[in-house]
Amino acid sequence: MKVKVIENRQLSEKDFLLSVALPRKETEKIKPGQFAMVQVRRDNQLDPLLRRPLGIFDVGNDTVSFIYRVVGRGTELLTKIKDEIDVILPLGNYIEENAEKYLFIAGGIGIGGVFLAAKRFHQKGKKVTVIYGGRRENDLSALPFLQQYQIPYIAMTEDGSKGKKGLVTDILEEFKEHRWIACGPIGMLKAVKRKADKFKTDCFLSLDTRMACGVGSCLGCVIKTKKGYKRVCVDGPIFKANFVEL
């Protein structure tokens, strides 16, 4: 569907916030952890042909927001769109709200996959902590949003420029009694999975993979699991950590 762009503003060196208008009857369908397929080209263009998958960062009564990072030509073109944009949403499964203690582990732009759950669960009185990490302070572009909603968080940077110096996985042992939900680079997810196996922790991974269709038709986003290959777009993006083979 085509929707009006409310804002498409720069948050840091490479990170942007895209907010679009969406009728309340549509926003009410969205659950934490789901994503959208966003068209990054104009209607009169053929290239880039494929849409880009973006995690649904936040939802208002009649708005939806995405945080994205410029990593190539497609996302660079996305920064230029200021009027309207074509999106398909909501897609994928979601983060279930059936635990009392949650630890959300976000690596850089991976905050886009877990922020909405952290916000909603915190507002409902659940015990929520977000470990938000990156290489440097510029990678933590969503910190103001965590502060705005008073969501408890721990900032981690590899160079020590913001928060604690180190990796998000360095302090996971302190939260063994929580349910872990992690979203970020594949290397981080592998490390989180190893820690979850070690501590026997209830852990889920939100997988951020390349997608072509987003609706399960092309098989372009399959991953290996204990039950064969699964499609991230329709069987995920949320998977039990001990179910997938990364």
C-alpha positions in Angstrom: 0.0 0.0 0.0 1.1 3.6 -0.6 1.4 5.7 2.5 2.3 9.3 3.3 5.8 9.9 4.6 5.6 12.0 7.8 9.3 12.3 8.4 12.5 10.7 7.1 15.2 12.3 9.2 18.8 11.6 10.0 19.6 10.4 13.5 23.3 9.8 13.3 26.0 9.5 10.7 24.3 6.6 8.9 21.0 6.0 10.7 17.6 7.4 9.7 14.1 7.4 11.2 11.3 6.9 8.7 7.8 7.5 9.9 4.7 7.0 7.8 0.9 7.6 8.2 -1.2 4.4 8.5 -4.9 4.1 9.5 -5.5 2.9 13.0 -7.3 -0.2 11.7 -4.0 -1.2 10.2 -1.7 -0.2 13.1 -3.8 -2.3 15.4 -2.8 -5.4 13.5 0.9 -4.9 14.1 2.6 -7.0 16.8 6.1 -6.5 18.2 8.9 -8.1 16.2 7.1 -8.0 12.8 8.6 -6.3 9.8 7.7 -4.5 6.5 8.9 -4.8 2.9 9.6 -1.2 1.8 10.0 0.0 -1.8 13.0 2.2 -2.1 12.6 3.3 -5.7 10.2 5.6 -7.4 7.3 4.2 -9.4 8.9 5.3 -12.7 12.2 3.4 -11.9 13.0 -0.3 -12.3 16.1 -0.3 -10.3 16.5 -1.3 -7.5 13.8 -3.9 -8.3 13.6 -5.5 -4.8 12.1 -4.0 -1.7 14.1 -3.8 1.5 12.9 -5.6 4.8 12.7 -3.2 7.7 11.8 -4.1 11.3 8.8 -2.2 12.6 10.5 0.1 15.2 7.5 1.8 16.7 3.7 2.2 16.3 1.4 5.0 17.2 -2.4 5.3 16.8 -2.0 6.2 13.1 1.8 6.1 12.5 4.5 3.4 11.9 8.2 4.1 12.3 11.3 2.3 11.0 15.0 2.9 11.9 17.3 2.0 9.1 21.0 2.2 8.4 22.5 3.3 5.0 24.6 0.4 3.9 24.2 0.4 0.1 22.4 2.0 -2.9 18.9 0.9 -1.9 19.0 2.4 1.6 20.8 5.5 0.2 17.8 6.0 -2.2 15.4 5.5 0.7 16.8 8.6 2.4 15.6 10.8 -0.5 12.0 9.8 -0.2 9.9 12.6 1.4 6.4 12.4 0.0 4.9 8.8 -0.2 6.2 5.3 -0.1 4.9 1.8 -0.9 5.0 -0.7 2.0 3.8 -4.2 2.7 3.1 -4.9 6.4 2.8 -6.4 8.9 4.8 -9.5 7.9 6.3 -12.4 9.8 5.7 -13.8 13.3 6.1 -11.8 16.5 7.6 -11.7 20.0 5.2 -13.4 22.4 4.2 -11.7 25.6 4.1 -14.7 27.9 7.0 -14.2 30.3 7.5 -11.8 33.1 11.2 -10.9 32.7 12.7 -9.9 29.3 16.2 -9.0 28.3 16.3 -7.4 24.8 19.8 -7.6 23.2 20.2 -5.2 20.4 23.3 -4.8 18.2 23.3 -1.5 16.4 20.5 -1.2 14.0 19.1 -4.4 15.5 17.2 -2.1 17.9 14.6 -1.8 15.1 13.5 -5.4 15.7 13.1 -5.3 19.5 12.2 -1.7 20.5 8.5 -2.0 20.1 8.3 -5.1 22.3 10.5 -3.5 24.9 8.3 -0.4 25.0 5.0 -2.3 25.1 6.1 -4.9 27.7 7.6 -2.2 29.9 4.4 -0.1 29.7 2.5 -3.2 30.8 4.6 -3.6 33.9 6.9 -6.4 32.9 10.5 -6.4 34.1 12.4 -5.2 31.0 16.0 -4.4 30.3 17.6 -3.5 27.0 21.3 -4.1 26.3 22.1 -1.9 23.4 25.5 -2.1 21.8 27.6 -1.0 18.9 31.2 -0.3 17.9 30.9 3.4 18.9 28.5 6.0 20.2 27.2 6.8 16.7 25.8 3.3 16.4 23.4 3.8 19.3 21.1 6.2 17.5 17.9 5.0 19.3 19.1 5.9 22.8 16.8 9.0 22.9 13.8 6.8 22.3 14.7 4.4 25.2 15.2 7.5 27.4 11.9 9.0 26.2 9.9 6.0 27.3 12.0 5.4 30.4 12.9 1.9 29.3 15.7 0.5 31.5 18.8 0.0 29.4 22.6 -0.7 29.4 24.6 1.0 26.7 27.7 -0.9 25.5 30.3 0.3 23.0 33.5 -1.5 21.8 35.5 1.7 22.0 34.1 2.9 25.3 32.7 6.1 23.7 29.3 5.5 25.3 28.2 3.5 28.3 30.2 0.4 29.3 33.2 -0.7 27.2 32.8 -4.1 25.7 30.3 -6.4 23.9 26.7 -6.9 24.6 27.5 -10.6 25.4 29.9 -9.6 28.2 27.1 -9.1 30.8 24.5 -11.7 29.8 25.2 -13.9 32.8 23.6 -11.3 35.0 20.3 -11.9 33.3 20.0 -15.7 33.3 16.5 -15.6 34.8 15.1 -13.5 31.9 13.9 -14.5 28.5 16.3 -13.2 26.0 15.3 -11.7 22.7 18.3 -10.7 20.4 18.5 -8.9 17.1 21.7 -7.8 15.4 24.6 -8.9 13.3 25.0 -12.6 12.7 28.2 -12.8 14.7 26.4 -11.3 17.7 23.5 -13.7 17.4 25.9 -16.7 17.3 27.6 -15.5 20.5 24.2 -14.9 22.2 23.1 -18.4 21.2 26.3 -19.9 22.7 25.7 -18.1 26.0 22.0 -19.2 26.0 23.1 -22.8 25.5 25.7 -22.5 28.3 23.3 -21.0 30.8 20.2 -23.0 29.6 18.4 -19.7 29.1 15.1 -19.2 27.3 16.3 -17.4 24.2 14.8 -16.2 20.9 16.6 -14.6 17.9 15.2 -12.1 15.5 17.0 -12.8 12.2 17.8 -10.0 9.8 18.4 -11.6 6.4 18.3 -10.5 2.8 14.8 -11.0 1.4 13.3 -10.8 -2.1 9.6 -11.2 -1.7 8.9 -11.2 2.0 5.9 -13.5 1.7 7.5 -16.9 1.3 7.3 -17.4 -2.5 10.9 -17.1 -3.6 12.7 -19.1 -0.9 15.5 -16.5 -1.0 15.8 -16.2 2.8 15.9 -19.8 4.0 17.9 -20.8 7.0 18.9 -24.2 8.3 17.1 -25.5 11.4 16.7 -28.7 13.3 13.7 -29.5 11.1 15.1 -28.7 7.7 15.2 -25.3 6.0 12.7 -22.6 7.0 11.8 -19.3 5.5 12.7 -16.3 7.6 10.0 -14.1 6.1 7.0 -16.4 7.0 8.4 -18.9 9.6 10.3 -16.1 11.3 11.9 -13.7 11.8 11.6 -14.8 15.4 13.1 -18.2 16.1 13.9 -20.2 19.2 17.7 -19.9 19.5 18.2 -23.7 19.9 16.1 -24.4 16.9 18.2 -22.6 14.3 21.7 -23.6 13.1 23.7 -20.4 12.5 
